[in-house]
């Protein structure tokens, strides 16, 4: 049996917005946006904070994804 983990971009986006993943995905996208905003407009310390939040959100999304894509 083969494990087909490469399903395409559209399938990945659909999966990211299901169930509890919506919260993790929105937090990830919001932290990416706020990282850029804080890099150019807000104080530098906030940029560092949003980078850390972004990293944690990325780990959360990855953890949620790996639970169902393992063979």
PQR file with spaces between the fields and no chain letter, atoms N, CA, C, O and H, PARSE charges and radii, in Angstrom:
ATOM       1  N    UNK     1       0.824   -1.185    0.000 -0.4000 1.5000
ATOM       2  CA   UNK     1       0.000    0.000    0.000 -0.0000 2.0000
ATOM       3  C    UNK     1       0.870    1.252    0.000  0.5500 1.7000
ATOM       4  O    UNK     1       1.900    1.315    0.671 -0.5500 1.4000
ATOM       5  N    UNK     2       0.447    2.211   -0.742 -0.4000 1.5000
ATOM       6  CA   UNK     2       1.198    3.468   -0.827 -0.0000 2.0000
ATOM       7  C    UNK     2       0.473    4.545   -0.027  0.5500 1.7000
ATOM       8  O    UNK     2      -0.755    4.562    0.066 -0.5500 1.4000
ATOM       9  H    UNK     2      -0.390    2.160   -1.288  0.4000 1.0000
ATOM      10  N    UNK     3       1.257    5.425    0.536 -0.4000 1.5000
ATOM      11  CA   UNK     3       0.703    6.556    1.279 -0.0000 2.0000
ATOM      12  C    UNK     3       0.794    7.788    0.391  0.5500 1.7000
ATOM      13  O    UNK     3       1.894    8.238    0.070 -0.5500 1.4000
ATOM      14  H    UNK     3       2.254    5.411    0.460  0.4000 1.0000
ATOM      15  N    UNK     4      -0.339    8.335   -0.006 -0.4000 1.5000
ATOM      16  CA   UNK     4      -0.367    9.495   -0.895 -0.0000 2.0000
ATOM      17  C    UNK     4      -0.529   10.760   -0.073  0.5500 1.7000
ATOM      18  O    UNK     4      -1.651   11.178    0.212 -0.5500 1.4000
ATOM      19  H    UNK     4      -1.233    7.970    0.255  0.4000 1.0000
ATOM      20  N    UNK     5       0.582   11.370    0.308 -0.4000 1.5000
ATOM      21  CA   UNK     5       0.537   12.579    1.107 -0.0000 2.0000
ATOM      22  C    UNK     5       0.512   13.829    0.254  0.5500 1.7000
ATOM      23  O    UNK     5       0.153   14.893    0.758 -0.5500 1.4000
ATOM      24  H    UNK     5       1.493   11.030    0.077  0.4000 1.0000
ATOM      25  N    UNK     6       0.871   13.748   -0.999 -0.4000 1.5000
ATOM      26  CA   UNK     6       0.902   14.908   -1.873 -0.0000 2.0000
ATOM      27  C    UNK     6      -0.408   14.973   -2.644  0.5500 1.7000
ATOM      28  O    UNK     6      -0.554   14.351   -3.696 -0.5500 1.4000
ATOM      29  H    UNK     6       1.163   12.884   -1.408  0.4000 1.0000
ATOM      30  N    UNK     7      -1.366   15.739   -2.104 -0.4000 1.5000
ATOM      31  CA   UNK     7      -2.687   15.777   -2.707 -0.0000 2.0000
ATOM      32  C    UNK     7      -2.959   17.069   -3.452  0.5500 1.7000
ATOM      33  O    UNK     7      -3.998   17.193   -4.101 -0.5500 1.4000
ATOM      34  H    UNK     7      -1.247   16.244   -1.249  0.4000 1.0000
ATOM      35  N    UNK     8      -2.072   18.014   -3.380 -0.4000 1.5000
ATOM      36  CA   UNK     8      -2.280   19.260   -4.094 -0.0000 2.0000
ATOM      37  C    UNK     8      -2.629   20.409   -3.167  0.5500 1.7000
ATOM      38  O    UNK     8      -3.031   20.222   -2.019 -0.5500 1.4000
ATOM      39  H    UNK     8      -1.227   17.912   -2.853  0.4000 1.0000
ATOM      40  N    UNK     9      -2.460   21.595   -3.706 -0.4000 1.5000
ATOM      41  CA   UNK     9      -2.646   22.823   -2.948 -0.0000 2.0000
ATOM      42  C    UNK     9      -4.104   23.022   -2.520  0.5500 1.7000
ATOM      43  O    UNK     9      -4.365   23.390   -1.375 -0.5500 1.4000
ATOM      44  H    UNK     9      -2.133   21.747   -4.639  0.4000 1.0000
ATOM      45  N    UNK    10      -5.049   22.784   -3.428 -0.4000 1.5000
ATOM      46  CA   UNK    10      -6.469   22.973   -3.121 -0.0000 2.0000
ATOM      47  C    UNK    10      -6.918   22.041   -1.996  0.5500 1.7000
ATOM      48  O    UNK    10      -7.636   22.461   -1.089 -0.5500 1.4000
ATOM      49  H    UNK    10      -4.837   22.485   -4.358  0.4000 1.0000
ATOM      50  N    UNK    11      -6.504   20.806   -2.054 -0.4000 1.5000
ATOM      51  CA   UNK    11      -6.852   19.826   -1.017 -0.0000 2.0000
ATOM      52  C    UNK    11      -6.250   20.231    0.328  0.5500 1.7000
ATOM      53  O    UNK    11      -6.889   20.085    1.370 -0.5500 1.4000
ATOM      54  H    UNK    11      -5.920   20.465   -2.791  0.4000 1.0000
ATOM      55  N    UNK    12      -5.003   20.747    0.299 -0.4000 1.5000
ATOM      56  CA   UNK    12      -4.348   21.191    1.518 -0.0000 2.0000
ATOM      57  C    UNK    12      -5.119   22.343    2.155  0.5500 1.7000
ATOM      58  O    UNK    12      -5.329   22.345    3.368 -0.5500 1.4000
ATOM      59  H    UNK    12      -4.484   20.866   -0.548  0.4000 1.0000
ATOM      60  N    UNK    13      -5.543   23.319    1.359 -0.4000 1.5000
ATOM      61  CA   UNK    13      -6.318   24.442    1.901 -0.0000 2.0000
ATOM      62  C    UNK    13      -7.655   23.977    2.464  0.5500 1.7000
ATOM      63  O    UNK    13      -8.081   24.451    3.517 -0.5500 1.4000
ATOM      64  H    UNK    13      -5.372   23.317    0.373  0.4000 1.0000
ATOM      65  N    UNK    14      -8.314   23.064    1.781 -0.4000 1.5000
ATOM      66  CA   UNK    14      -9.581   22.540    2.291 -0.0000 2.0000
ATOM      67  C    UNK    14      -9.384   21.838    3.626  0.5500 1.7000
ATOM      68  O    UNK    14     -10.209   21.972    4.529 -0.5500 1.4000
ATOM      69  H    UNK    14      -7.968   22.679    0.925  0.4000 1.0000
ATOM      70  N    UNK    15      -8.307   21.099    3.751 -0.4000 1.5000
ATOM      71  CA   UNK    15      -8.012   20.396    4.993 -0.0000 2.0000
ATOM      72  C    UNK    15      -7.683   21.364    6.114  0.5500 1.7000
ATOM      73  O    UNK    15      -8.057   21.137    7.264 -0.5500 1.4000
ATOM      74  H    UNK    15      -7.636   20.990    3.017  0.4000 1.0000
ATOM      75  N    UNK    16      -6.985   22.440    5.785 -0.4000 1.5000
ATOM      76  CA   UNK    16      -6.578   23.414    6.809 -0.0000 2.0000
ATOM      77  C    UNK    16      -7.768   24.135    7.441  0.5500 1.7000
ATOM      78  O    UNK    16      -7.665   24.614    8.570 -0.5500 1.4000
ATOM      79  H    UNK    16      -6.682   22.624    4.850  0.4000 1.0000
ATOM      80  N    UNK    17      -8.890   24.219    6.734 -0.4000 1.5000
ATOM      81  CA   UNK    17     -10.035   24.953    7.244 -0.0000 2.0000
ATOM      82  C    UNK    17     -11.151   24.044    7.761  0.5500 1.7000
ATOM      83  O    UNK    17     -12.316   24.442    7.756 -0.5500 1.4000
ATOM      84  H    UNK    17      -8.973   23.830    5.817  0.4000 1.0000
ATOM      85  N    UNK    18     -10.818   22.846    8.200 -0.4000 1.5000
ATOM      86  CA   UNK    18     -11.795   21.925    8.771 -0.0000 2.0000
ATOM      87  C    UNK    18     -11.639   21.861   10.283  0.5500 1.7000
ATOM      88  O    UNK    18     -10.520   21.838   10.797 -0.5500 1.4000
ATOM      89  H    UNK    18      -9.871   22.523    8.204  0.4000 1.0000
ATOM      90  N    UNK    19     -12.754   21.834   10.991 -0.4000 1.5000
ATOM      91  CA   UNK    19     -12.780   21.612   12.434 -0.0000 2.0000
ATOM      92  C    UNK    19     -11.911   22.563   13.241  0.5500 1.7000
ATOM      93  O    UNK    19     -11.935   23.775   13.024 -0.5500 1.4000
ATOM      94  H    UNK    19     -13.663   21.853   10.574  0.4000 1.0000
ATOM      95  N    UNK    20     -11.150   22.015   14.165 -0.4000 1.5000
ATOM      96  CA   UNK    20     -10.319   22.804   15.060 -0.0000 2.0000
ATOM      97  C    UNK    20      -9.149   23.440   14.306  0.5500 1.7000
ATOM      98  O    UNK    20      -8.521   24.375   14.804 -0.5500 1.4000
ATOM      99  H    UNK    20     -11.130   21.031   14.342  0.4000 1.0000
ATOM     100  N    UNK    21      -8.863   22.940   13.123 -0.4000 1.5000
ATOM     101  CA   UNK    21      -7.780   23.503   12.332 -0.0000 2.0000
ATOM     102  C    UNK    21      -8.043   24.946   11.927  0.5500 1.7000
ATOM     103  O    UNK    21      -7.100   25.688   11.654 -0.5500 1.4000
ATOM     104  H    UNK    21      -9.373   22.181   12.719  0.4000 1.0000
ATOM     105  N    UNK    22      -9.300   25.356   11.883 -0.4000 1.5000
ATOM     106  CA   UNK    22      -9.635   26.729   11.511 -0.0000 2.0000
ATOM     107  C    UNK    22      -8.952   27.707   12.461  0.5500 1.7000
ATOM     108  O    UNK    22      -8.386   28.705   12.016 -0.5500 1.4000
ATOM     109  H    UNK    22     -10.066   24.753   12.105  0.4000 1.0000
ATOM     110  N    UNK    23      -8.999   27.438   13.742 -0.4000 1.5000
ATOM     111  CA   UNK    23      -8.385   28.318   14.737 -0.0000 2.0000
ATOM     112  C    UNK    23      -6.879   28.390   14.522  0.5500 1.7000
ATOM     113  O    UNK    23      -6.301   29.477   14.517 -0.5500 1.4000
ATOM     114  H    UNK    23      -9.460   26.627   14.104  0.4000 1.0000
ATOM     115  N    UNK    24      -6.252   27.249   14.346 -0.4000 1.5000
ATOM     116  CA   UNK    24      -4.803   27.206   14.147 -0.0000 2.0000
ATOM     117  C    UNK    24      -4.403   27.906   12.850  0.5500 1.7000
ATOM     118  O    UNK    24      -3.412   28.635   12.815 -0.5500 1.4000
ATOM     119  H    UNK    24      -6.721   26.367   14.351  0.4000 1.0000
ATOM     120  N    UNK    25      -5.169   27.685   11.791 -0.4000 1.5000
ATOM     121  CA   UNK    25      -4.869   28.297   10.501 -0.0000 2.0000
ATOM     122  C    UNK    25      -5.040   29.802   10.548  0.5500 1.7000
ATOM     123  O    UNK    25      -4.194   30.536   10.037 -0.5500 1.4000
ATOM     124  H    UNK    25      -5.974   27.092   11.819  0.4000 1.0000
ATOM     125  N    UNK    26      -6.120   30.273   11.150 -0.4000 1.5000
ATOM     126  CA   UNK    26      -6.336   31.720   11.257 -0.0000 2.0000
ATOM     127  C    UNK    26      -5.268   32.375   12.121  0.5500 1.7000
ATOM     128  O    UNK    26      -4.816   33.481   11.823 -0.5500 1.4000
ATOM     129  H    UNK    26      -6.808   29.677   11.565  0.4000 1.0000
ATOM     130  N    UNK    27      -4.868   31.700   13.184 -0.4000 1.5000
ATOM     131  CA   UNK    27      -3.795   32.235   14.023 -0.0000 2.0000
ATOM     132  C    UNK    27      -2.485   32.303   13.234  0.5500 1.7000
ATOM     133  O    UNK    27      -1.733   33.269   13.362 -0.5500 1.4000
ATOM     134  H    UNK    27      -5.236   30.802   13.426  0.4000 1.0000
ATOM     135  N    UNK    28      -2.217   31.300   12.436 -0.4000 1.5000
ATOM     136  CA   UNK    28      -1.010   31.300   11.618 -0.0000 2.0000
ATOM     137  C    UNK    28      -1.030   32.456   10.620  0.5500 1.7000
ATOM     138  O    UNK    28      -0.055   33.201   10.522 -0.5500 1.4000
ATOM     139  H    UNK    28      -2.827   30.515   12.333  0.4000 1.0000
ATOM     140  N    UNK    29      -2.139   32.616    9.873 -0.4000 1.5000
ATOM     141  CA   UNK    29      -2.223   33.691    8.887 -0.0000 2.0000
ATOM     142  C    UNK    29      -2.194   35.064    9.538  0.5500 1.7000
ATOM     143  O    UNK    29      -1.569   35.987    9.015 -0.5500 1.4000
ATOM     144  H    UNK    29      -2.931   32.011    9.954  0.4000 1.0000
ATOM     145  N    UNK    30      -2.869   35.208   10.677 -0.4000 1.5000
ATOM     146  CA   UNK    30      -2.861   36.492   11.387 -0.0000 2.0000
ATOM     147  C    UNK    30      -1.465   36.834   11.902  0.5500 1.7000
ATOM     148  O    UNK    30      -1.047   37.991   11.844 -0.5500 1.4000
ATOM     149  H    UNK    30      -3.377   34.459   11.102  0.4000 1.0000
ATOM     150  N    UNK    31      -0.754   35.847   12.397 -0.4000 1.5000
ATOM     151  CA   UNK    31       0.590   36.115   12.909 -0.0000 2.0000
ATOM     152  C    UNK    31       1.555   36.453   11.781  0.5500 1.7000
ATOM     153  O    UNK    31       2.462   37.263   11.974 -0.5500 1.4000
ATOM     154  H    UNK    31      -1.093   34.907   12.444  0.4000 1.0000
ATOM     155  N    UNK    32       1.380   35.852   10.610 -0.4000 1.5000
ATOM     156  CA   UNK    32       2.203   36.212    9.459 -0.0000 2.0000
ATOM     157  C    UNK    32       1.944   37.665    9.068  0.5500 1.7000
ATOM     158  O    UNK    32       2.882   38.429    8.842 -0.5500 1.4000
ATOM     159  H    UNK    32       0.643   35.195   10.454  0.4000 1.0000
ATOM     160  N    UNK    33       0.677   38.038    8.991 -0.4000 1.5000
ATOM     161  CA   UNK    33       0.325   39.417    8.639 -0.0000 2.0000
ATOM     162  C    UNK    33       0.858   40.407    9.675  0.5500 1.7000
ATOM     163  O    UNK    33       1.416   41.445    9.319 -0.5500 1.4000
ATOM     164  H    UNK    33      -0.085   37.417    9.175  0.4000 1.0000
ATOM     165  N    UNK    34       0.684   40.085   10.946 -0.4000 1.5000
ATOM     166  CA   UNK    34       1.133   41.000   11.998 -0.0000 2.0000
ATOM     167  C    UNK    34       2.660   41.074   12.074  0.5500 1.7000
ATOM     168  O    UNK    34       3.202   42.087   12.515 -0.5500 1.4000
ATOM     169  H    UNK    34       0.231   39.242   11.235  0.4000 1.0000
ATOM     170  N    UNK    35       3.352   40.033   11.657 -0.4000 1.5000
ATOM     171  CA   UNK    35       4.810   40.093   11.598 -0.0000 2.0000
ATOM     172  C    UNK    35       5.247   41.150   10.586  0.5500 1.7000
ATOM     173  O    UNK    35       6.150   41.943   10.855 -0.5500 1.4000
ATOM     174  H    UNK    35       2.912   39.209   11.299  0.4000 1.0000
ATOM     175  N    UNK    36       4.598   41.155    9.419 -0.4000 1.5000
ATOM     176  CA   UNK    36       4.932   42.163    8.412 -0.0000 2.0000
ATOM     177  C    UNK    36       4.550   43.569    8.865  0.5500 1.7000
ATOM     178  O    UNK    36       5.315   44.513    8.670 -0.5500 1.4000
ATOM     179  H    UNK    36       3.864   40.512    9.200  0.4000 1.0000
ATOM     180  N    UNK    37       3.377   43.711    9.464 -0.4000 1.5000
ATOM     181  CA   UNK    37       2.942   45.032    9.945 -0.0000 2.0000
ATOM     182  C    UNK    37       3.902   45.543   11.012  0.5500 1.7000
ATOM     183  O    UNK    37       4.315   46.702   10.979 -0.5500 1.4000
ATOM     184  H    UNK    37       2.756   42.943    9.622  0.4000 1.0000
ATOM     185  N    UNK    38       4.250   44.685   11.945 -0.4000 1.5000
ATOM     186  CA   UNK    38       5.130   45.126   13.024 -0.0000 2.0000
ATOM     187  C    UNK    38       6.550   45.384   12.532  0.5500 1.7000
ATOM     188  O    UNK    38       7.273   46.175   13.138 -0.5500 1.4000
ATOM     189  H    UNK    38       3.914   43.744   11.971  0.4000 1.0000
ATOM     190  N    UNK    39       6.960   44.740   11.454 -0.4000 1.5000
ATOM     191  CA   UNK    39       8.301   44.976   10.917 -0.0000 2.0000
ATOM     192  C    UNK    39       8.438   46.379   10.346  0.5500 1.7000
ATOM     193  O    UNK    39       9.528   46.950   10.372 -0.5500 1.4000
ATOM     194  H    UNK    39       6.373   44.098   10.961  0.4000 1.0000
ATOM     195  N    UNK    40       7.347   46.946    9.829 -0.4000 1.5000
ATOM     196  CA   UNK    40       7.429   48.233    9.164 -0.0000 2.0000
ATOM     197  C    UNK    40       6.744   49.371    9.915  0.5500 1.7000
ATOM     198  O    UNK    40       7.079   50.533    9.688 -0.5500 1.4000
ATOM     199  H    UNK    40       6.461   46.482    9.807  0.4000 1.0000
ATOM     200  N    UNK    41       5.794   49.071   10.803 -0.4000 1.5000
ATOM     201  CA   UNK    41       5.001   50.125   11.432 -0.0000 2.0000
ATOM     202  C    UNK    41       5.150   50.153   12.950  0.5500 1.7000
ATOM     203  O    UNK    41       5.315   51.226   13.530 -0.5500 1.4000
ATOM     204  H    UNK    41       5.522   48.127   10.987  0.4000 1.0000
ATOM     205  N    UNK    42       5.096   49.016   13.589 -0.4000 1.5000
ATOM     206  CA   UNK    42       5.078   48.930   15.041 -0.0000 2.0000
ATOM     207  C    UNK    42       6.492   48.785   15.604  0.5500 1.7000
ATOM     208  O    UNK    42       7.440   48.584   14.844 -0.5500 1.4000
ATOM     209  H    UNK    42       4.961   48.145   13.118  0.4000 1.0000
ATOM     210  N    UNK    43       6.644   48.884   16.923 -0.4000 1.5000
ATOM     211  CA   UNK    43       7.975   48.699   17.530 -0.0000 2.0000
ATOM     212  C    UNK    43       8.568   47.321   17.223  0.5500 1.7000
ATOM     213  O    UNK    43       7.844   46.344   17.033 -0.5500 1.4000
ATOM     214  H    UNK    43       5.874   49.048   17.540  0.4000 1.0000
ATOM     215  N    UNK    44       9.891   47.269   17.180 -0.4000 1.5000
ATOM     216  CA   UNK    44      10.605   46.052   16.774 -0.0000 2.0000
ATOM     217  C    UNK    44      10.340   44.872   17.706  0.5500 1.7000
ATOM     218  O    UNK    44      10.315   43.726   17.258 -0.5500 1.4000
ATOM     219  H    UNK    44      10.479   48.063   17.335  0.4000 1.0000
ATOM     220  N    UNK    45      10.144   45.136   18.977 -0.4000 1.5000
ATOM     221  CA   UNK    45       9.916   44.032   19.919 -0.0000 2.0000
ATOM     222  C    UNK    45       8.660   43.245   19.560  0.5500 1.7000
ATOM     223  O    UNK    45       8.602   42.034   19.770 -0.5500 1.4000
ATOM     224  H    UNK    45      10.164   46.067   19.341  0.4000 1.0000
ATOM     225  N    UNK    46       7.656   43.932   19.019 -0.4000 1.5000
ATOM     226  CA   UNK    46       6.435   43.229   18.619 -0.0000 2.0000
ATOM     227  C    UNK    46       6.696   42.303   17.440  0.5500 1.7000
ATOM     228  O    UNK    46       6.055   41.259   17.320 -0.5500 1.4000
ATOM     229  H    UNK    46       7.703   44.917   18.848  0.4000 1.0000
ATOM     230  N    UNK    47       7.614   42.668   16.584 -0.4000 1.5000
ATOM     231  CA   UNK    47       7.972   41.802   15.456 -0.0000 2.0000
ATOM     232  C    UNK    47       8.509   40.474   15.979  0.5500 1.7000
ATOM     233  O    UNK    47       8.152   39.410   15.473 -0.5500 1.4000
ATOM     234  H    UNK    47       8.134   43.516   16.681  0.4000 1.0000
ATOM     235  N    UNK    48       9.354   40.540   16.978 -0.4000 1.5000
ATOM     236  CA   UNK    48       9.915   39.322   17.570 -0.0000 2.0000
ATOM     237  C    UNK    48       8.811   38.479   18.214  0.5500 1.7000
ATOM     238  O    UNK    48       8.797   37.255   18.084 -0.5500 1.4000
ATOM     239  H    UNK    48       9.644   41.404   17.389  0.4000 1.0000
ATOM     240  N    UNK    49       7.903   39.138   18.898 -0.4000 1.5000
ATOM     241  CA   UNK    49       6.783   38.431   19.530 -0.0000 2.0000
ATOM     242  C    UNK    49       5.936   37.713   18.478  0.5500 1.7000
ATOM     243  O    UNK    49       5.572   36.551   18.655 -0.5500 1.4000
ATOM     244  H    UNK    49       7.915   40.132   19.004  0.4000 1.0000
ATOM     245  N    UNK    50       5.623   38.414   17.379 -0.4000 1.5000
ATOM     246  CA   UNK    50       4.796   37.795   16.339 -0.0000 2.0000
ATOM     247  C    UNK    50       5.529   36.681   15.605  0.5500 1.7000
ATOM     248  O    UNK    50       4.891   35.733   15.146 -0.5500 1.4000
ATOM     249  H    UNK    50       5.918   39.358   17.235  0.4000 1.0000
ATOM     250  N    UNK    51       6.825   36.767   15.484 -0.4000 1.5000
ATOM     251  CA   UNK    51       7.592   35.668   14.884 -0.0000 2.0000
ATOM     252  C    UNK    51       7.492   34.424   15.766  0.5500 1.7000
ATOM     253  O    UNK    51       7.338   33.312   15.262 -0.5500 1.4000
ATOM     254  H    UNK    51       7.343   37.537   15.857  0.4000 1.0000
ATOM     255  N    UNK    52       7.578   34.612   17.063 -0.4000 1.5000
ATOM     256  CA   UNK    52       7.450   33.480   17.986 -0.0000 2.0000
ATOM     257  C    UNK    52       6.047   32.881   17.917  0.5500 1.7000
ATOM     258  O    UNK    52       5.892   31.660   17.886 -0.5500 1.4000
ATOM     259  H    UNK    52       7.703   35.516   17.472  0.4000 1.0000
ATOM     260  N    UNK    53       5.015   33.747   17.893 -0.4000 1.5000
ATOM     261  CA   UNK    53       3.632   33.266   17.771 -0.0000 2.0000
ATOM     262  C    UNK    53       3.450   32.536   16.447  0.5500 1.7000
ATOM     263  O    UNK    53       2.790   31.498   16.391 -0.5500 1.4000
ATOM     264  H    UNK    53       5.140   34.739   17.918  0.4000 1.0000
ATOM     265  N    UNK    54       4.034   33.076   15.386 -0.4000 1.5000
ATOM     266  CA   UNK    54       3.950   32.445   14.075 -0.0000 2.0000
ATOM     267  C    UNK    54       4.572   31.050   14.101  0.5500 1.7000
ATOM     268  O    UNK    54       3.998   30.109   13.553 -0.5500 1.4000
ATOM     269  H    UNK    54       4.569   33.919   15.432  0.4000 1.0000
ATOM     270  N    UNK    55       5.715   30.911   14.719 -0.4000 1.5000
ATOM     271  CA   UNK    55       6.390   29.619   14.819 -0.0000 2.0000
ATOM     272  C    UNK    55       5.534   28.613   15.597  0.5500 1.7000
ATOM     273  O    UNK    55       5.387   27.463   15.183 -0.5500 1.4000
ATOM     274  H    UNK    55       6.181   31.676   15.164  0.4000 1.0000
ATOM     275  N    UNK    56       4.978   29.053   16.714 -0.4000 1.5000
ATOM     276  CA   UNK    56       4.139   28.164   17.516 -0.0000 2.0000
ATOM     277  C    UNK    56       2.877   27.759   16.759  0.5500 1.7000
ATOM     278  O    UNK    56       2.452   26.605   16.829 -0.5500 1.4000
ATOM     279  H    UNK    56       5.098   29.987   17.050  0.4000 1.0000
ATOM     280  N    UNK    57       2.280   28.699   16.040 -0.4000 1.5000
ATOM     281  CA   UNK    57       1.087   28.386   15.243 -0.0000 2.0000
ATOM     282  C    UNK    57       1.436   27.399   14.132  0.5500 1.7000
ATOM     283  O    UNK    57       0.660   26.489   13.840 -0.5500 1.4000
ATOM     284  H    UNK    57       2.625   29.636   15.983  0.4000 1.0000
ATOM     285  N    UNK    58       2.598   27.577   13.514 -0.4000 1.5000
ATOM     286  CA   UNK    58       3.038   26.648   12.475 -0.0000 2.0000
ATOM     287  C    UNK    58       3.216   25.240   13.036  0.5500 1.7000
ATOM     288  O    UNK    58       2.831   24.257   12.403 -0.5500 1.4000
ATOM     289  H    UNK    58       3.229   28.316   13.751  0.4000 1.0000
ATOM     290  N    UNK    59       3.800   25.152   14.222 -0.4000 1.5000
ATOM     291  CA   UNK    59       3.943   23.841   14.860 -0.0000 2.0000
ATOM     292  C    UNK    59       2.588   23.217   15.163  0.5500 1.7000
ATOM     293  O    UNK    59       2.405   22.011   14.998 -0.5500 1.4000
ATOM     294  H    UNK    59       4.113   25.951   14.736  0.4000 1.0000
ATOM     295  N    UNK    60       1.630   24.044   15.609 -0.4000 1.5000
ATOM     296  CA   UNK    60       0.287   23.560   15.928 -0.0000 2.0000
ATOM     297  C    UNK    60      -0.401   23.032   14.673  0.5500 1.7000
ATOM     298  O    UNK    60      -0.973   21.942   14.690 -0.5500 1.4000
ATOM     299  H    UNK    60       1.778   25.024   15.743  0.4000 1.0000
ATOM     300  N    UNK    61      -0.348   23.801   13.586 -0.4000 1.5000
ATOM     301  CA   UNK    61      -0.964   23.355   12.341 -0.0000 2.0000
ATOM     302  C    UNK    61      -0.299   22.068   11.864  0.5500 1.7000
ATOM     303  O    UNK    61      -0.988   21.138   11.446 -0.5500 1.4000
ATOM     304  H    UNK    61       0.117   24.686   13.572  0.4000 1.0000
ATOM     305  N    UNK    62       1.017   22.001   11.919 -0.4000 1.5000
ATOM     306  CA   UNK    62       1.736   20.799   11.499 -0.0000 2.0000
ATOM     307  C    UNK    62       1.390   19.596   12.344  0.5500 1.7000
ATOM     308  O    UNK    62       1.289   18.483   11.830 -0.5500 1.4000
ATOM     309  H    UNK    62       1.577   22.756   12.258  0.4000 1.0000
ATOM     310  N    UNK    63       1.210   19.806   13.627 -0.4000 1.5000
ATOM     311  CA   UNK    63       0.839   18.704   14.518 -0.0000 2.0000
ATOM     312  C    UNK    63      -0.552   18.188   14.198  0.5500 1.7000
ATOM     313  O    UNK    63      -0.794   16.981   14.218 -0.5500 1.4000
ATOM     314  H    UNK    63       1.292   20.711   14.045  0.4000 1.0000
ATOM     315  N    UNK    64      -1.467   19.105   13.902 -0.4000 1.5000
ATOM     316  CA   UNK    64      -2.824   18.697   13.541 -0.0000 2.0000
ATOM     317  C    UNK    64      -2.828   17.947   12.206  0.5500 1.7000
ATOM     318  O    UNK    64      -3.549   16.964   12.041 -0.5500 1.4000
ATOM     319  H    UNK    64      -1.270   20.085   13.885  0.4000 1.0000
ATOM     320  N    UNK    65      -2.021   18.418   11.264 -0.4000 1.5000
ATOM     321  CA   UNK    65      -1.960   17.779    9.959 -0.0000 2.0000
ATOM     322  C    UNK    65      -1.339   16.391   10.043  0.5500 1.7000
ATOM     323  O    UNK    65      -1.822   15.460    9.399 -0.5500 1.4000
ATOM     324  H    UNK    65      -1.436   19.217   11.398  0.4000 1.0000
ATOM     325  N    UNK    66      -0.282   16.242   10.823 -0.4000 1.5000
ATOM     326  CA   UNK    66       0.419   14.960   10.846 -0.0000 2.0000
ATOM     327  C    UNK    66      -0.412   13.855   11.485  0.5500 1.7000
ATOM     328  O    UNK    66      -0.163   12.676   11.234 -0.5500 1.4000
ATOM     329  H    UNK    66       0.110   16.999   11.346  0.4000 1.0000
ATOM     330  N    UNK    67      -1.377   14.209   12.290 -0.4000 1.5000
ATOM     331  CA   UNK    67      -2.207   13.210   12.935 -0.0000 2.0000
ATOM     332  C    UNK    67      -3.054   12.418   11.966  0.5500 1.7000
ATOM     333  O    UNK    67      -3.381   11.262   12.235 -0.5500 1.4000
ATOM     334  H    UNK    67      -1.580   15.167   12.493  0.4000 1.0000
ATOM     335  N    UNK    68      -3.416   13.015   10.841 -0.4000 1.5000
ATOM     336  CA   UNK    68      -4.271   12.318    9.879 -0.0000 2.0000
ATOM     337  C    UNK    68      -3.556   11.888    8.602  0.5500 1.7000
ATOM     338  O    UNK    68      -4.095   11.089    7.837 -0.5500 1.4000
ATOM     339  H    UNK    68      -3.150   13.954   10.622  0.4000 1.0000
ATOM     340  N    UNK    69      -2.359   12.402    8.361 -0.4000 1.5000
ATOM     341  CA   UNK    69      -1.696   12.064    7.111 -0.0000 2.0000
ATOM     342  C    UNK    69      -0.698   10.915    7.265  0.5500 1.7000
ATOM     343  O    UNK    69      -0.088   10.490    6.284 -0.5500 1.4000
ATOM     344  H    UNK    69      -1.922   13.051    8.983  0.4000 1.0000
ATOM     345  N    UNK    70      -0.529   10.415    8.480 -0.4000 1.5000
ATOM     346  CA   UNK    70       0.403    9.298    8.660 -0.0000 2.0000
ATOM     347  C    UNK    70      -0.211    8.006    8.156  0.5500 1.7000
ATOM     348  O    UNK    70      -1.415    7.785    8.287 -0.5500 1.4000
ATOM     349  H    UNK    70      -1.024   10.760    9.278  0.4000 1.0000
ATOM     350  N    UNK    71       0.616    7.165    7.586 -0.4000 1.5000
ATOM     351  CA   UNK    71       0.116    5.886    7.040 -0.0000 2.0000
ATOM     352  C    UNK    71       0.020    4.850    8.131  0.5500 1.7000
ATOM     353  O    UNK    71      -0.378    3.715    7.871 -0.5500 1.4000
ATOM     354  H    UNK    71       1.594    7.345    7.480  0.4000 1.0000
